[in-house]
Amino acid sequence: MIEVPAELAASQARFEGEAGRAFVAALPATAAGFLARWGLRRTGPALHGMTALVLPVVREADGVRAALKLQLITDESAGEALALRAWDGGAAVRLLAHGADGATGALLVEAADPSRDLDALPAREAVAEIGRLLARLTSAPAPAGLRTLGDVTARMLAEAAGVPAEAPSSGLLRECAAVVREVAGEPGDRLLHWDLHFQNVLGSRRDDGGSRRDDGGWLAIDPKPLAGYPGFELYPALRNRFDPGDVLWRFDLLTETLGLDADRARARAWTLARVLQDGLWAWRDGEALGDGETFVGRTLLAR
């Protein structure tokens, strides 16, 4: 029997309501079904984030180590299999199988090393690695069927127009929205990860067989993919392990690594779109934007 972690159950109830509670209630049976369907044997305790349950497994037929990921199908998670299939193991974990059981989506992906992520590296090395991974990931055109940055931006700008002047952080949100409107007509068509922060990069377990490995020793996990402009990808690496003195050099390092340094104004605008996105989420919850998010927004607006 699989026990669902209390933290996962709480986050699903908070963010997904009744659908989240139903997903959690069905998880033990859903997990057992996919373990049997794909001939998998569990090899370790369950892992989880805010949205998914992950079971370390081995495939009985060939002994391949893998991870079974179970999550509620939402606008963000629905495209994960499409993205992983498009990347085909290049800079991201390789997709081995994909299926659905009602409202739950299942992914079987190659095993990475959950004991190693970029939090183990000094900030400059970690940001440089994020940049290298993003350069590879965003080099791929987005496959058909993904949500688009154009649609996401249109909804954000419409919502931002309704934020009252007395709302927390309303001034910053208006300034960010004004900048985003200038680039909204060119949202891009690259395949974006959206959530590449330091803990969404794990150590690779690939055996290079004595040859030069092509993964750099690190693999991206857990994309929330969409089609758009690579500048929309920079924000997590500015905000993760936040340090006010790091914002500008991180931004410059990332834009240089992704080849966006000749178009930093556009990259800046799409980074401010992420600040706007966070601010709108906070407003819905009746809260002000956090200090770190606010500092990133003010710093890039001033620049």
N, C-alpha and C positions, 0 to 999 in steps of 0.2 A: 504494500500500500504506500502511495506517495503522499506525504504530508505537505500541504501547501504552506509556505512560510507566511507568518502573520503579516509581515511588512508588505508582501506582494498583495495579499488579500485586502489590506487597508488601502493601498494606493489604487487598486482597481475599483474599490467601492467609492473612493473619493472622486476619481477622475472619470470613471465610466458608468457610475451609478448601477442601475439594475442589470445592465448588460455585463458589467464587470463582476458583479456578485454571481451571476449565472455562470460566467466563464470560470471563476474560481471553484464553484461547487462541482463543475463537471471535470475539472482538471485531473483528478486521480484516474477516472475512467478513460478520459481522452489519452492520457499518457500511456496507460496500459495498452490501449488499442494500437497506438503507433509503435510501441516497443514490439508488440507481436507482429504487426503488419510488415515492419521493416527488418525483423529478425535481429533485434538489438538486445544487448545485456548491459545493465547498469554497472558502472565501474567506480562510482563515487557519489558523495552527497549532492543533493540538488543545489543549484545556484540560482540566483534571481536578481533582477533589477526592479524597476518600477512597473514594467509592463509584461515581462515574460518569465517563464520558468525554464531553466536550462538543466538538462540531465547529461552528465558525462556517460558515454556509452561506448561499446565496441560492437561492430557488426559481426555477428556470428559466422557468416558465410566466408569472410576473408580476413577477419581479425583487424579490420581498419578501425582505428580510434576516431570517435566523432563526438558531436554534441547534438542532442535533440532539443530544439527550441520550440516552445509552445506559447502562443500569444493570441490575444483577441484580434480579430481582423478589423482594422480601422483604416482610415484614409492614409495614415502614416505607415502602418505595417504592411498594407496590402501589396506594396511594390517591392518589398525586400527581396523576394525570390527573383524578380525581374532584374534587379540591380546586381545581385550576386552572380546570376547566370551571365550577365553582360560582362562583368569583370573577370569571370572564369578563373578565379584564383590569383589574379594580378593585383597585388597590394591589399587584398581582402581575403577572408576565409572562403574556401571553395564550397559551393553548394553541391551536396550529394543527392538529396531527394527533397521533394516538396509535396505537401498534401494539405487537405483541409477536412475538418470534421465539424460540420455546422458552422458556428461563428468563430471557431478556433483554427488558426493556421499553424502548420507544423513545418519546420525546416530541419533537415539533417545536414549539418555542416562539418567540415573537417575540424579536428580538435586543434585548438590553440592552447597556450599555457596560461591559465588564469592567475598563476602566481607571479607573472611578470607583466607589468604594464608600464606606460611612460611616466607614471608617478615616481618610478625608481630612478629616473634620470634627472640631472640638473635641468633647470627650466630651459636654458638655451638649447641644449641637446634635444630635449623633448619637443620644443617648438620646431626645430629644424626637421625632426623626423615627421611631425605632422605635415609640414610643408612638402616633404618628399612624397609622402603617401597621397596627399591631395593632388599633387601634380600628376601622379599616375592615374588616380581614380577619375579626375575630371577630364582627362584626355579622351575618355570614351563618350561618344554621343549617347544621349538618353534614349532608351528603347521606347517604342510606342506604348501607351497605356499608363504612364506614370502621371501623377499630379504635376502641375507646372508652377514655376515661380511666378509666372504672369497671373495665374488665377489666385495664388496665395497673396500676392501683392495687391491685387484689386480688392480682395476682401479686407485686407488690413487697412488700406486707405479709406475704404468706405466706413469701417468701424472707427478709425481715428477721427473722422469728421464729426462723429457723434460724442466724443469725449468732452464733457463740460469743462469749462475753464477752472472750476473750483476742485476738480478731481486731482488726486495726488499725481505728481509728475506730468501734469497736463502740458506745461510749457515745453518740456523736453520732447514730449511726444509730438507736439505740433511742429517743432523744428525738425525733428527726424522725418516726419511725414512730408514736409516741404522738400527736403533733399531727395527723398525716395521718389516723389512724383516726377522729378527730372529724368530719372532713368527707367521708370516703370514701363515705357514703351519698348525697351530692349532687354527682356528678362533672360535671354540666353537659352541654349539648348544642350548643355553638357549634362552628364550624369553626376548628380551631387549626392553626397553622403548625408549631409545636414547636421550630423551630431558627432563629429570627429574630435572629441575631447580626449584627454590623456588616458582615461580608463577604458576608452573604447578602442584602444590599440593594445593587443596582446602579443606576447612572444610567440614566434612561429615554432612549430614542432616538425617542420618538414625536414626530411633527410636529404641533404644535397648530394649524397653519393660521392663525395669527394670533389664535385664540380662547384663552380661558382653559383651560389644560390641567388635567386632573382627576387626574393622577398625582403632582403635587407635585415632579416631576423625579426621583423614585425609585421603584423597583419591587422587590418581594420575589421571591426565587428559591428554588428547592430546598426546598420544604416536605416535612416528614415528617408528614403530617396525621393528625389524630385528632379525635374528637368529645369536647368537654369544656368545662371552665370556663376563662375567659380568664386567670385568675390563674396558671395553669400555664404561661403564655407569658413571664413576666417574667424568669425566671432567666438566659437567655443575655445579656440586656442588663446584668445585674448583674455577670456573670462576665467578659464580653468586655472587653479592655483594663482589667483589674482594677486598682482603686485602693481601698485600705481606707477612705479618707475619702469615697468616692463611694457606698457601698452604700445608705445610708439615703435620701439625696436622690434617687438613681436610682429606688429603690423608690417613694418618694412621688410623683415626677413621673410614673412609669408608671401607678400606680394612679389618679392624678387624670385623666390623659389618657384612660384606658380607662373612666372612670366607676366605678371600683372603690373610690374613697376612702371611701365610706360603709360599705364592707365589707372594710376592710383586713385584719381578722383572718382572713377566709377566704382572701384573696389571699396573706397571709403563709403560711398552712398549705399552700396548693398550691405556693408557691415552695419550701417545705421538702420537699415531695414530690420536687422536682427534685434537691435536695441528696441525698435518700435514694436516688434513682435513680443518681446519679453514684457514691455511696458503695457501692452494691451492685455496680456494674460494677467498681469498684476492688477490692472484696473478692474477686470472682471471679478477678481477676488476681493476688491475693495482695499487694495494695498498700494503703497508707493513702490516704484522701481527700486531695487536694491542699490546699495552704495557702489558696488563694483560695476554693475550695469550702467548706472548713472555716470560714473567716472569715465568709462569707455565712451559713452555717448558724448559727453561734454568735451572730452579730449579730441575726438575726431571731428566734432563740429568746429572746435576752435582752430584745428589745423586747416 
